[in-house]
Amino acid sequence: MKPQENGVPEPVPSGKYLRYVALGDSQTEGVGDGDDVVGLRGWADRLAEHLAVDNPDLQYANLAVRGRRAGEVRSEQLGPALALRPDVATVVAGVNDLLRLRVEPAAVVGHLEAMFAALTDSGARVATVTFPDLTRIIPLARPVRSRILDINDRIRAAASRHGVAVAEIARHPSVADRRFWSEDRLHCSPLGHQLIAAAVAHALQVPGSDDSWNESPPPLPVPLSTHWRATTELRWATTFLGPWLGRRLRGQSSGDQRTAKHPQLHRIEGPRS
């Protein structure tokens, strides 16, 4: 679908979407919103539920797998996605590249742009997101801040070239609010996944969506004490940072031996609580 002259995609008429396919990594898989026992929901599932309100015949596939880098998403998921003939698709990947010791932002966004091009050329309406500044929730990640800013600028430019809708998560006023993040601080909480779903729906101009997702939440009721913060940081480093670094040193990924949770199209119900 071609963008308008001002770069804003044309609204999609009611009933347009019949097949939604999500490509990506752990965020799109839904990590942080549910678990492997009760099942993962996540922002893409929530977006599908939103789309189903106006598109009751919608079918949905989620090809995302945690731990995948942008090049792996392209090589493993793009072909299957195109085979499903989506008329709407989301592509979100790159955070796992950002957290490596060596990364080339141009190459990362090159993989994203290749997916943007292939999907839009197939006739799909495509949406993506920009990444929040992780250093605001993980101070130890400060060295990657320039990478995040660089990749976000490149994502915006690539999306503009292909008429891809962009949900500006990076500019949300509360990306440092701990309520939007799960305990590991790399994945969103259910509230965070809800916010992303609302942001992408708004970027796609889905009927019933609006910009309320971008409002600041009410302030936290009680400021955190210095002692509480120090204890929390130590617990986080022991529980999450240590194991993550261990996997990196061993060349392992959280997605090893995992496959997509919804590799085939299936009917989706409307929103649930």
HELIX and SHEET records of a PDB file:
HELIX    1   1 SER A   26  GLU A   29  1                                   4    
HELIX    2   2 GLY A   42  ASP A   54  1                                  13    
HELIX    3   3 ALA A   70  ALA A   83  1                                  14    
HELIX    4   4 VAL A   95  LEU A   98  1                                   4    
HELIX    5   5 PRO A  105  ASP A  121  1                                  17    
HELIX    6   6 LEU A  134  ARG A  136  5                                   3    
HELIX    7   7 PRO A  139  VAL A  144  5                                   6    
HELIX    8   8 ARG A  145  HIS A  162  1                                  18    
HELIX    9   9 ILE A  169  ARG A  171  5                                   3    
HELIX   10  10 ARG A  178  PHE A  180  5                                   3    
HELIX   11  11 PRO A  190  ALA A  203  1                                  14    
HELIX   12  12 ASP A  211  ASN A  214  5                                   4    
HELIX   13  13 THR A  226  TRP A  236  1                                  11    
HELIX   14  14 ALA A  237  LEU A  241  3                                   5    
HELIX   15  15 GLY A  242  ARG A  250  1                                   9    
SHEET    1   A 6 ALA A 165  ALA A 167  0                                        
SHEET    2   A 6 ARG A 125  VAL A 129  1                                        
SHEET    3   A 6 VAL A  88  VAL A  92  1                                        
SHEET    4   A 6 ARG A  19  GLY A  24  1                                        
SHEET    5   A 6 GLN A  59  ASN A  62  1                                        
SHEET    6   A 6 HIS A 262  ARG A 267 -1                                        
SHEET    1   B 2 GLY A  34  ASP A  35  0                                        
SHEET    2   B 2 GLY A  39  LEU A  40 -1                                        
END                                                                             
